[in-house]
Amino acid sequence: MEIRMLREKCFKTSDKCKRCVLYVVLAIIPIIGAWVLLLKYNIHVSALSIFNSQWNDELSYYKQIEGIMRYGMPQGYFGYNESKAMIGTYGPWSPVLLIPYAIIFRIIGLGTYKILLVNLVLCSLTLIGITHLLELNWMPAISIAGLFAANANIIRYTMSISPEIIIMLGTLWMICFLYKYENSSDDKYYWAYIAIMTYLSLSRGYYVIFGVAGIFIAKRKRVKLITALIAICTAIAYLLIIHFFCSPYFRSLVNTDLMKLLFTSPKLFVKESSDIIIDGFSKTFKSILEIKNRDAFGGVYYFFSYVVIILLMFGGILKKCKTAILGALSFLFIILSIWLLYDVDTGTRHLMGGALGLISVFLIILSFGNIQRGIVTIAIWGTVALLTFYCETDFVIKPPIVDEKLEREIDKADIQLAYSDNRWDNTVIWSIDCDYRYLYCLPKGVGINLCTNEYVMKNDVNSKYVTINNDNDDLVTYVCDKGWKLIKRIGGISLYVIR
């Protein structure tokens, strides 16, 4: 009897050790992915610098988060051609996107290495968390983690302050909570799913479709009704956020003309929508064929997306998994929504989170059967790695590296601006042909409004400050004629005060 008890105790200890080893391996895999991408470009981690990023939207995210950290909200307006939000000072995307990073970096401070550290830690904790949540064994857990390391674009986003990592990990948690609920009937998992769905929907409205998926999977009528109300209220809240708290873009980001047809001429709406969808499939299949040219990263994500939808439908039907089937249909809806609300050539990065989350569910489903899951897993890893590393679009996957001249200019700039209650007095115009990288030296809390040169020269601008490209002779002459006072020259740009 004592020998039997000792043996059972040893087995339990052994199982715990194995789980701990698995968690350690999962924590390391995203780090390995980052190391492989850096190795591809022969870059040392100490050479990274967000200030030299090729993605100019990072400047907006970075400076808005700085403003939140310092003042609770940016003190100047973010927008385009001096557009501004009706309420607040945020740019054209939902400020809900900024909340997680603003909280985290408010605690630990903001910087290139802290951004990388935070994103890698979030990835590792997510992999460990969903493995514990779903009680996954080694095969599906390592399979999902391998997707992180194999996808060059996801790894590049770990070096970015753009919110794609938050959206991607949120999508993965959401789908895993729904899958857990379907297989356990424990309501706490369902409400965790609803909470994440609500956040994602307030960030990017089309995620509300997952609320519809929840209605079908909920097992009580009362829960179905509450879910429907939450989904409707969330959709309305998102529209209100976009209308009141976001500044207009250069052009309308949403195809409002098509949306109006939905209410004024439903038949014409159906016809126009059908044409857009047919055109969307045509263009995306062409972009997939262009992958062979090594410069069609949009084609890569559409390839993943279509494969994911097929895999999920196949796996869901085979294993009678509602989460998989509804996830596939919801993801298809997101793709069609991007085409209808925006356009076919916009927002392919928005497919990243859904693709990762849903293909992970497929790998989890395989772990409960005997469908040659090892071969399938290796095939998926290989395809993801081959396509994301094969399409050598440096703009999409190359890590930002230190530019010594840029760093020196930013370090020595020491720009001091006097803030006032008038938000326009705290706003700097970024004339469109300026090297935006130097704008990182602007004080925390300042608003940055991207404007065309024509707008600056043909309007009485509201902003107090303006940056111009020193090589733009027309704009330099205009500024001199207006008598604007030079504050600072930073690299190839100059900062002027208008009044």
C-alpha positions as CSV (number, residue, x, y, z in Angstrom):
1,M,0.0,0.0,0.0
2,E,2.8,2.4,0.9
3,I,4.7,1.5,-2.3
4,R,1.6,2.2,-4.3
5,M,1.0,5.6,-2.7
6,L,4.7,6.5,-3.2
7,R,4.5,5.5,-6.9
8,E,1.3,7.7,-7.4
9,K,3.0,10.6,-5.7
10,C,6.1,10.2,-8.0
11,F,3.9,10.1,-11.1
12,K,2.1,13.3,-10.0
13,T,5.4,15.0,-9.4
14,S,6.7,13.8,-12.8
15,D,3.5,15.2,-14.5
16,K,4.0,18.6,-12.8
17,C,7.6,18.7,-13.9
18,K,6.6,17.9,-17.5
19,R,4.1,20.7,-17.4
20,C,6.6,23.1,-16.1
21,V,9.1,22.1,-18.8
22,L,6.3,22.6,-21.4
23,Y,5.6,26.1,-20.0
24,V,9.2,27.0,-20.2
25,V,9.5,25.8,-23.8
26,L,6.3,27.8,-24.7
27,A,7.8,30.9,-23.1
28,I,11.0,30.6,-25.1
29,I,9.5,29.9,-28.5
30,P,8.4,33.6,-29.3
31,I,11.9,34.7,-28.3
32,I,13.4,32.1,-30.7
33,G,11.1,33.5,-33.4
34,A,12.4,37.1,-32.8
35,W,16.0,35.8,-32.8
36,V,15.5,34.0,-36.1
37,L,14.1,37.2,-37.7
38,L,17.0,39.3,-36.4
39,L,19.4,36.6,-37.7
40,K,17.8,36.7,-41.1
41,Y,18.8,40.4,-41.4
42,N,22.1,40.0,-39.4
43,I,20.8,42.4,-36.7
44,H,21.8,42.4,-33.0
45,V,19.0,43.1,-30.6
46,S,21.0,46.1,-29.3
47,A,20.7,47.7,-32.8
48,L,16.9,47.9,-32.7
49,S,15.3,51.4,-32.6
50,I,11.6,52.2,-33.0
51,F,12.6,55.7,-34.1
52,N,13.8,54.3,-37.4
53,S,10.7,52.3,-38.1
54,Q,9.5,52.3,-41.7
55,W,5.9,52.3,-40.4
56,N,4.8,56.0,-40.0
57,D,1.6,55.0,-38.2
58,E,3.8,53.9,-35.3
59,L,4.7,57.6,-34.7
60,S,1.0,58.3,-34.1
61,Y,0.5,55.4,-31.8
62,Y,3.7,56.2,-29.9
63,K,3.0,59.9,-29.3
64,Q,-0.7,59.3,-28.4
65,I,0.4,56.7,-25.8
66,E,3.0,59.1,-24.5
67,G,0.3,61.8,-24.1
68,I,-2.0,59.3,-22.2
69,M,0.9,58.3,-20.0
70,R,1.8,61.9,-19.1
71,Y,-1.5,63.8,-19.1
72,G,-4.3,61.2,-19.4
73,M,-4.9,62.3,-23.0
74,P,-2.8,64.0,-25.7
75,Q,-2.9,67.8,-25.2
76,G,-3.0,68.5,-29.0
77,Y,-5.0,67.2,-31.9
78,F,-4.1,64.1,-33.9
79,G,-5.6,64.2,-37.3
80,Y,-5.2,64.9,-41.0
81,N,-5.4,68.3,-42.7
82,E,-6.2,69.7,-39.3
83,S,-9.2,67.4,-38.7
84,K,-10.0,66.7,-35.1
85,A,-12.3,64.6,-33.0
86,M,-15.5,66.1,-31.7
87,I,-14.5,65.0,-28.2
88,G,-10.9,64.6,-27.1
89,T,-7.8,64.7,-29.2
90,Y,-7.3,61.2,-30.7
91,G,-6.6,60.2,-34.3
92,P,-8.8,58.3,-36.7
93,W,-8.7,54.9,-35.0
94,S,-10.6,53.9,-31.9
95,P,-8.7,55.1,-28.8
96,V,-9.8,51.8,-27.1
97,L,-6.9,50.2,-29.0
98,L,-4.4,52.3,-27.0
99,I,-5.6,51.4,-23.5
100,P,-3.7,48.2,-22.8
101,Y,-0.3,49.6,-23.9
102,A,-1.0,52.9,-22.1
103,I,-1.6,51.1,-18.9
104,I,1.4,48.8,-19.2
105,F,3.9,51.5,-20.3
106,R,2.6,53.9,-17.7
107,I,3.9,51.4,-15.1
108,I,7.2,50.4,-16.7
109,G,8.0,53.3,-19.0
110,L,8.2,53.5,-22.8
111,G,11.1,52.5,-25.0
112,T,12.2,50.2,-27.9
113,Y,13.4,47.3,-25.7
114,K,10.5,47.7,-23.3
115,I,8.1,47.4,-26.3
116,L,9.8,44.2,-27.5
117,L,9.9,42.8,-23.9
118,V,6.3,43.5,-23.3
119,N,5.1,42.0,-26.6
120,L,7.2,38.9,-26.1
121,V,6.0,38.4,-22.5
122,L,2.4,38.8,-23.6
123,C,2.9,36.2,-26.4
124,S,4.6,33.8,-23.9
125,L,1.9,34.3,-21.2
126,T,-0.8,33.7,-23.8
127,L,0.7,30.5,-25.0
128,I,1.1,29.3,-21.4
129,G,-2.3,30.5,-20.5
130,I,-4.3,28.8,-23.3
131,T,-2.3,25.6,-22.8
132,H,-3.3,25.6,-19.1
133,L,-6.9,26.7,-19.9
134,L,-7.5,23.9,-22.4
135,E,-5.2,21.3,-20.7
136,L,-3.3,20.8,-23.9
137,N,-0.6,18.2,-24.3
138,W,2.7,18.8,-25.9
139,M,1.7,18.4,-29.6
140,P,-1.0,21.1,-29.9
141,A,0.7,23.4,-27.5
142,I,4.0,23.4,-29.4
143,S,2.0,23.5,-32.7
144,I,0.3,26.8,-31.7
145,A,3.6,28.2,-30.3
146,G,5.3,27.3,-33.6
147,L,2.9,29.5,-35.5
148,F,4.4,32.5,-33.6
149,A,8.0,31.6,-34.4
150,A,7.2,30.7,-38.0
151,N,5.3,33.9,-38.9
152,A,7.8,36.7,-39.7
153,N,5.1,39.4,-39.8
154,I,3.8,38.5,-36.3
155,I,7.4,38.5,-35.0
156,R,8.0,41.9,-36.6
157,Y,5.0,43.3,-34.7
158,T,6.5,42.2,-31.4
159,M,9.0,45.0,-32.2
160,S,6.2,47.5,-32.8
161,I,3.9,49.6,-30.6
162,S,1.1,49.2,-33.2
163,P,-1.7,47.3,-31.4
164,E,-1.7,44.3,-33.7
165,I,-0.2,42.0,-31.1
166,I,-2.9,42.9,-28.6
167,I,-5.6,42.3,-31.2
168,M,-4.1,39.0,-32.3
169,L,-3.6,37.6,-28.7
170,G,-7.1,38.8,-27.8
171,T,-8.6,36.9,-30.7
172,L,-6.7,33.8,-29.7
173,W,-7.9,34.1,-26.1
174,M,-11.5,34.8,-27.2
175,I,-11.7,31.7,-29.5
176,C,-10.1,29.5,-26.9
177,F,-12.5,30.6,-24.2
178,L,-15.4,29.9,-26.5
179,Y,-14.0,26.4,-27.3
180,K,-13.5,25.7,-23.6
181,Y,-17.1,26.7,-22.9
182,E,-18.5,24.5,-25.7
183,N,-16.7,21.5,-24.1
184,S,-17.3,22.3,-20.4
185,S,-20.6,24.3,-20.2
186,D,-19.0,26.5,-17.4
187,D,-20.5,30.0,-17.7
188,K,-17.3,31.7,-16.5
189,Y,-15.6,30.8,-19.7
190,Y,-18.4,32.1,-21.8
191,W,-18.4,35.5,-20.0
192,A,-14.6,35.7,-20.4
193,Y,-15.2,35.2,-24.1
194,I,-17.9,37.9,-24.2
195,A,-15.6,40.4,-22.3
196,I,-12.8,39.9,-24.8
197,M,-15.3,40.1,-27.7
198,T,-16.6,43.4,-26.4
199,Y,-13.1,44.9,-26.1
200,L,-12.1,43.7,-29.6
201,S,-15.4,45.1,-31.1
202,L,-14.9,48.5,-29.4
203,S,-11.4,48.5,-31.0
204,R,-12.4,47.2,-34.5
205,G,-16.2,47.0,-35.0
206,Y,-16.4,44.0,-37.2
207,Y,-15.4,41.7,-34.3
208,V,-18.9,42.0,-33.1
209,I,-19.7,39.1,-35.5
210,F,-18.2,36.9,-32.9
211,G,-21.1,37.9,-30.6
212,V,-23.4,36.3,-33.1
213,A,-21.2,33.1,-32.9
214,G,-21.7,33.3,-29.1
215,I,-25.5,33.4,-29.5
216,F,-25.4,30.1,-31.4
217,I,-23.1,28.4,-28.9
218,A,-24.7,29.7,-25.7
219,K,-26.7,26.9,-24.0
220,R,-29.5,28.9,-22.3
221,K,-32.0,31.3,-23.8
222,R,-31.4,33.9,-21.2
223,V,-27.7,33.9,-22.0
224,K,-28.4,34.1,-25.8
225,L,-30.6,37.2,-25.1
226,I,-28.0,38.9,-23.0
227,T,-25.3,38.2,-25.6
228,A,-27.5,39.7,-28.4
229,L,-28.1,42.8,-26.3
230,I,-24.3,43.1,-25.5
231,A,-23.5,42.7,-29.2
232,I,-26.0,45.4,-30.3
233,C,-24.9,47.8,-27.6
234,T,-21.2,47.2,-28.4
235,A,-21.8,47.9,-32.1
236,I,-23.6,51.1,-31.3
237,A,-20.9,52.1,-28.8
238,Y,-18.2,51.5,-31.5
239,L,-20.1,53.7,-34.0
240,L,-20.4,56.4,-31.3
241,I,-16.7,56.2,-30.5
242,I,-15.7,56.5,-34.2
243,H,-18.1,59.4,-34.7
244,F,-17.3,61.5,-31.5
245,F,-13.8,60.4,-30.4
246,C,-12.0,59.9,-33.6
247,S,-10.7,62.5,-36.1
248,P,-11.7,62.2,-39.8
249,Y,-9.0,60.9,-42.1
250,F,-7.8,62.5,-45.4
251,R,-10.6,60.5,-47.1
252,S,-13.6,58.6,-45.7
253,L,-12.3,55.4,-44.2
254,V,-15.7,53.7,-44.5
255,N,-17.7,53.3,-47.7
256,T,-20.6,55.4,-46.4
257,D,-22.3,55.6,-49.9
258,L,-22.7,51.8,-49.8
259,M,-24.0,51.8,-46.3
260,K,-26.6,54.5,-47.2
261,L,-27.9,52.2,-50.0
262,L,-28.7,49.6,-47.4
263,F,-31.5,51.9,-46.1
264,T,-32.4,53.8,-49.3
265,S,-32.2,51.1,-52.0
266,P,-31.8,47.5,-50.6
267,K,-31.8,46.0,-54.1
268,L,-29.1,48.3,-55.3
269,F,-27.2,47.6,-52.1
270,V,-27.3,43.8,-52.8
271,K,-26.1,44.4,-56.4
272,E,-23.3,46.8,-55.4
273,S,-22.2,44.4,-52.6
274,S,-22.2,41.4,-54.9
275,D,-20.0,43.3,-57.4
276,I,-17.6,44.3,-54.6
277,I,-17.4,40.7,-53.3
278,I,-16.8,39.2,-56.7
279,D,-14.2,41.7,-57.4
280,G,-12.7,41.0,-54.0
281,F,-12.3,37.3,-54.6
282,S,-10.8,38.0,-58.1
283,K,-8.2,40.5,-56.8
284,T,-7.2,38.4,-53.8
285,F,-6.7,35.3,-55.9
286,K,-4.6,37.3,-58.3
287,S,-2.6,38.6,-55.3
288,I,-2.1,35.0,-54.1
289,L,-0.7,34.0,-57.5
290,E,1.7,37.0,-57.3
291,I,3.3,35.5,-54.2
292,K,5.8,33.8,-56.6
293,N,7.2,37.4,-57.3
294,R,8.2,37.6,-53.6
295,D,6.5,41.0,-53.1
296,A,2.8,40.2,-52.5
297,F,2.4,40.1,-48.7
298,G,-1.3,40.8,-49.0
299,G,-1.5,37.6,-51.0
300,V,0.2,35.7,-48.2
301,Y,-2.5,36.7,-45.7
302,Y,-5.3,36.0,-48.0
303,F,-3.8,32.6,-48.8
304,F,-3.7,31.9,-45.0
305,S,-7.2,33.2,-44.5
306,Y,-8.8,31.0,-47.2
307,V,-6.9,27.9,-46.0
308,V,-7.9,28.6,-42.4
309,I,-11.6,28.9,-43.4
310,I,-11.4,25.6,-45.3
311,L,-9.5,23.8,-42.5
312,L,-11.9,25.1,-39.8
313,M,-15.0,24.0,-41.7
314,F,-13.4,20.6,-42.4
315,G,-12.2,20.1,-38.8
316,G,-15.5,21.5,-37.3
317,I,-17.7,19.2,-39.4
318,L,-15.4,16.2,-38.8
319,K,-15.2,16.7,-35.0
320,K,-18.7,18.3,-34.6
321,C,-17.1,21.4,-33.2
322,K,-19.5,24.5,-33.4
323,T,-16.7,26.8,-32.4
324,A,-14.7,25.8,-35.4
325,I,-17.6,26.1,-37.8
326,L,-18.8,29.4,-36.5
327,G,-15.3,30.7,-36.2
328,A,-14.7,30.0,-39.9
329,L,-18.0,31.7,-40.9
330,S,-17.2,34.7,-38.6
331,F,-13.8,35.1,-40.2
332,L,-15.3,35.0,-43.7
333,F,-17.7,37.7,-42.6
334,I,-14.7,39.8,-41.4
335,I,-13.0,39.5,-44.8
336,L,-16.2,40.5,-46.6
337,S,-16.7,43.4,-44.1
338,I,-13.2,44.7,-44.9
339,W,-14.1,44.7,-48.6
340,L,-17.5,46.3,-48.2
341,L,-16.6,48.9,-45.5
342,Y,-13.1,49.7,-46.7
343,D,-11.6,48.2,-49.9
344,V,-10.0,45.0,-51.1
345,D,-6.4,46.5,-50.9
346,T,-6.8,47.8,-47.3
347,G,-6.5,46.1,-43.9
348,T,-4.8,42.7,-44.8
349,R,-2.9,42.9,-41.5
350,H,-6.3,42.9,-39.7
351,L,-6.6,39.3,-40.9
352,M,-3.5,38.2,-38.9
353,G,-5.2,37.8,-35.5
354,G,-8.1,35.9,-36.9
355,A,-6.0,33.6,-39.0
356,L,-3.7,32.7,-36.0
357,G,-6.6,32.2,-33.6
358,L,-8.7,30.0,-35.9
359,I,-5.8,27.9,-37.2
360,S,-4.9,27.3,-33.6
361,V,-8.3,25.9,-32.9
362,F,-7.9,23.6,-35.8
363,L,-4.6,22.3,-34.3
364,I,-6.4,21.9,-31.0
365,I,-9.1,19.8,-32.6
366,L,-6.5,17.5,-34.1
367,S,-5.1,16.8,-30.7
368,F,-8.3,14.9,-29.8
369,G,-8.1,12.6,-32.8
370,N,-5.7,10.5,-34.8
371,I,-5.6,12.5,-38.0
372,Q,-1.8,12.4,-38.7
373,R,-1.6,15.6,-36.7
374,G,2.2,15.7,-36.7
375,I,2.3,15.8,-40.5
376,V,-0.4,18.5,-40.7
377,T,1.4,20.6,-38.0
378,I,4.7,20.5,-39.8
379,A,3.0,21.3,-43.1
380,I,1.3,24.3,-41.6
381,W,4.6,25.5,-39.9
382,G,6.5,25.0,-43.1
383,T,3.9,26.9,-45.2
384,V,3.7,29.8,-42.8
385,A,7.5,30.1,-42.5
386,L,8.1,29.7,-46.2
387,L,5.6,32.3,-47.3
388,T,6.3,35.0,-44.7
389,F,10.1,34.7,-45.0
390,Y,10.0,34.0,-48.8
391,C,8.1,37.2,-49.5
392,E,11.0,39.5,-48.8
393,T,9.1,42.7,-48.4
394,D,11.5,44.5,-46.1
395,F,8.8,47.1,-45.4
396,V,6.6,44.4,-43.8
397,I,9.1,42.2,-41.9
398,K,12.5,44.0,-41.5
399,P,13.1,45.0,-37.9
400,P,13.8,48.8,-37.3
401,I,17.5,49.3,-36.8
402,V,19.4,52.2,-35.2
403,D,20.3,55.2,-37.4
404,E,23.1,56.9,-35.5
405,K,22.6,60.3,-37.1
406,L,18.9,60.1,-36.3
407,E,19.5,59.0,-32.7
408,R,21.9,61.9,-32.2
409,E,19.5,64.5,-33.6
410,I,16.7,63.2,-31.4
411,D,18.8,63.1,-28.3
412,K,20.1,66.6,-28.6
413,A,16.9,68.3,-29.9
414,D,15.6,69.2,-26.4
415,I,12.5,70.9,-27.7
416,Q,10.4,72.7,-25.1
417,L,6.9,73.9,-26.1
418,A,4.5,75.9,-23.8
419,Y,1.2,74.1,-23.5
420,S,-2.1,76.0,-23.1
421,D,-5.8,75.3,-22.7
422,N,-6.2,75.9,-26.5
423,R,-5.6,72.4,-28.0
424,W,-4.5,74.0,-31.3
425,D,-1.6,75.7,-29.4
426,N,-0.4,72.2,-28.5
427,T,-0.6,70.9,-32.0
428,V,2.3,70.5,-34.6
429,I,1.6,70.2,-38.3
430,W,3.6,67.4,-39.9
431,S,3.8,68.5,-43.5
432,I,3.5,65.4,-45.6
433,D,7.0,65.2,-47.1
434,C,8.8,65.7,-43.8
435,D,10.9,62.8,-42.5
436,Y,8.5,61.7,-39.8
437,R,11.2,59.9,-37.8
438,Y,12.5,63.2,-36.4
439,L,9.1,64.0,-34.9
440,Y,9.8,61.5,-32.1
441,C,11.8,64.3,-30.5
442,L,8.6,66.4,-30.0
443,P,7.6,66.8,-26.3
444,K,5.3,64.3,-24.6
445,G,1.6,65.2,-25.0
446,V,2.0,67.2,-28.2
447,G,-0.6,66.6,-31.0
448,I,0.6,65.7,-34.5
449,N,-1.6,66.6,-37.4
450,L,-0.5,65.3,-40.8
451,C,-1.2,67.8,-43.6
452,T,-0.5,68.1,-47.3
453,N,1.8,70.9,-48.4
454,E,-1.1,72.3,-50.4
455,Y,-3.2,72.5,-47.3
456,V,-0.5,74.4,-45.4
457,M,0.0,76.9,-48.1
458,K,-3.6,77.6,-49.0
459,N,-5.2,77.8,-45.6
460,D,-5.0,79.9,-42.4
461,V,-3.9,77.0,-40.3
462,N,-5.1,76.5,-36.7
463,S,-2.1,74.8,-35.3
464,K,0.6,76.8,-33.6
465,Y,3.6,74.9,-34.9
466,V,4.6,73.4,-38.3
467,T,7.4,71.2,-39.5
468,I,8.6,71.4,-43.1
469,N,11.1,69.6,-45.3
470,N,14.1,71.8,-45.8
471,D,14.5,70.6,-49.4
472,N,10.9,71.8,-50.4
473,D,11.8,75.1,-51.9
474,D,8.2,76.2,-52.4
475,L,7.2,75.5,-48.7
476,V,10.5,77.1,-47.4
477,T,9.7,80.3,-49.5
478,Y,6.1,80.3,-48.2
479,V,7.2,80.0,-44.6
480,C,9.7,82.9,-45.0
481,D,7.1,85.1,-46.7
482,K,4.7,84.5,-43.8
483,G,7.4,85.5,-41.2
484,W,7.0,82.3,-39.2
485,K,9.7,82.0,-36.5
486,L,12.2,79.1,-36.7
487,I,12.5,77.1,-33.4
488,K,14.7,74.2,-34.3
489,R,16.4,72.4,-37.2
490,I,16.4,68.6,-36.7
491,G,18.0,66.6,-39.5
492,G,16.4,67.5,-42.7
493,I,13.3,69.2,-41.2
494,S,12.6,72.5,-39.5
495,L,10.1,73.3,-36.7
496,Y,8.5,76.8,-36.9
497,V,6.1,78.6,-34.6
498,I,3.3,80.3,-36.4
499,R,2.0,82.7,-33.8
